[in-house]
Amino acid sequence: MYRILKGKTLAKFVEELKKMNPDILIDSSDTVFIILSEEKIIGYAVLGKDEILKDIFIEEGLRYSSLGTRLVEFVKNYLSTKGIDEIYLDRYLENTIFFKKVGFEEWSGKLYKIAGLTAREKRKKIGIRSTLVSIVINIILAGIKIFFGIIGKSKALVADGFHSVSDIVGSVVVLVGVYLGNKPADEEHPYGHGKLESISGNIIGVILVITAYSLIVENVLDYFRETVRLVPEKITLVIVLISIVVKYVLYRYKYDVGMRIKNDAVLADAREHKSDVLSSVGVLIGILLSIYINPIFDLLLSIGVGLIIGKEGLHIIFQTSNNLMDLQDKNLIEEVGRYVNSFGFIENAHDIRMKTSGNMIYLTLHIRLDGKMTIYEGHELSDDIKYSILNKFEDVGDVTIHMDCTI
């Protein structure tokens, strides 16, 4: 269990912290992050003014069990939610190797630092803002299309309006996925919550398929049971043209945002808007043919709208399912292999695998070393390779390296 102590709450724990480590560096104005096990403090980190990490301590018998790493991550996540982008470290703290491993880089004569703490929060805010824009626009469009479809006697426009209603439901799912998917990693979810974004995209695909099925079945039944077919009013053409322009602009906006923040849920929402554009073009053609040739085209094109929606829904399901099943990016794997093999000191890199979580990639790979190399030398080399990969490939969140040796 983690807790944050400051002010009066911190004052209650100061003596206990000093018993744990008499050399603790702490002031009343500091913020202290602690790890508790059965109500006993087993580790702490002291954050001073200007976001300088003053002290970190793990109970001696529990060291080398990743508790220090988790504690630093806890501090970083806390600062990111406060909109603070950087954390600093005094050089006088011992064990600089540990601090480099958790992300600190040399910055000036006296300090190390980690920058970019707010990247996750910024990504979440961008995704949420773009999705809220989608929801508002789709509510307006759905109402307009259904209203004018009814008074304008166009089944295809009404069908297109209900497609926009499904967009609203899909965008709400995306909103939840973006919010939850950007939660930081924790004890139960060491790779973060990013796969919720792909799950949200999958749900959108299912919603589209269900919507398509309903539209197709309803309009096929209408084809066989209707005797009098109404000619759509010309006002419906204006509404469809407005819908095409608005949805195309929204599609481009959401697609650009989705690519920029690499979010499956936002990209799925963008593809949903694209299917709206295609279906609205079909509706436009259907209304024109209904007015100037035969009203039956309005009904036939509403069935065509259903088919377009269903096709886009299946495409979204297949795309997001690939991410859930960790489809391997062959180009990335080959590039990583070439990069690692260029280091020297190793005979080869092989069995490179990847898994994805949101916009982050997690790699595992094997390196073959000279069997005469000591464990320490092999460990140092694998660390150098790991942090070099993290530095070169910005989408890689972590690397696990297994060492094989030549016998």
Stockholm file with secondary structure:
# STOCKHOLM 1.0

chainA/1-407         MYRILKGKTLAKFVEELKKMNPDILIDSSDTVFIILSEEKIIGYAVLGKDEILKDIFIEEGLRYSSLGTRLVEFVKNYLSTKGIDEIYLDRYLENTIFFKKVGFEEWSGKLYKIAGLTAREKRKKIGIRSTLVSIVINIILAGIKIFFGIIGKSKALVADGFHSVSDIVGSVVVLVGVYLGNKPADEEHPYGHGKLESISGNIIGVILVITAYSLIVENVLDYFRETVRLVPEKITLVIVLISIVVKYVLYRYKYDVGMRIKNDAVLADAREHKSDVLSSVGVLIGILLSIYINPIFDLLLSIGVGLIIGKEGLHIIFQTSNNLMDLQDKNLIEEVGRYVNSFGFIENAHDIRMKTSGNMIYLTLHIRLDGKMTIYEGHELSDDIKYSILNKFEDVGDVTIHMDCTI
#=GR chainA/1-407 SS CEEEECTHHHHHHHHHHHHHCTTCCCCTTCEEEEEEETTEEEEEEEECGGGEEEEEEECGGGCSSSHHHHHHHHHHHHHHHTTCCCEEEETTSSCHHHHHHTTCEECSSSEEEECCTTHHHHHHHHHHHHHHHHHHHHHHHHHHHHHHHHHTTCHHHHHHHHHHHHHHHHHHHHHHHHHHHTSCCCSSCTTCSTHHHHHHHHHHHHHHHHHHHHHHHHHHHHHHHCCCCCCCCTHHHHHHHHHHHHHHHHHHHHHHHHHHHTCHHHHHHHHHHHHHHHHHHHHHHHHHHHHHTCTHHHHHHHHHHHHHHHHHHHHHHHHHHHHHTTCCCHHHHHHHHHHHHTTSSSSEEEEEEEEEETTEEEEEEEEEEETTSCHHHHHHHHHHHHHHHHHHCTTEEEEEEEEEEEC
#=GC SS_cons         CEEEECTHHHHHHHHHHHHHCTTCCCCTTCEEEEEEETTEEEEEEEECGGGEEEEEEECGGGCSSSHHHHHHHHHHHHHHHTTCCCEEEETTSSCHHHHHHTTCEECSSSEEEECCTTHHHHHHHHHHHHHHHHHHHHHHHHHHHHHHHHHTTCHHHHHHHHHHHHHHHHHHHHHHHHHHHTSCCCSSCTTCSTHHHHHHHHHHHHHHHHHHHHHHHHHHHHHHHCCCCCCCCTHHHHHHHHHHHHHHHHHHHHHHHHHHHTCHHHHHHHHHHHHHHHHHHHHHHHHHHHHHTCTHHHHHHHHHHHHHHHHHHHHHHHHHHHHHTTCCCHHHHHHHHHHHHTTSSSSEEEEEEEEEETTEEEEEEEEEEETTSCHHHHHHHHHHHHHHHHHHCTTEEEEEEEEEEEC
//
